[in-house]
């Protein structure tokens, strides 16, 4: 796996990830999609769309 951020996201689609936001909030769910701005769509019991501007880290 390459260390480039979008390559890591591509490899993580369909997998469980943890997304940490600037305010310290963490979301855990299945990564369903993303775009070049790192806006992400997570799915658990609900579908959550997270704006990339708020993301500090995404851990596969």
Buried (B, 14 or more C-beta within 10 A) or exposed (E): EEEEEEEBBEEBBEEEBEBBBEEEEEBEBBBBEBEEEBBBBBEEEEEBEBEEEBBEEBEE
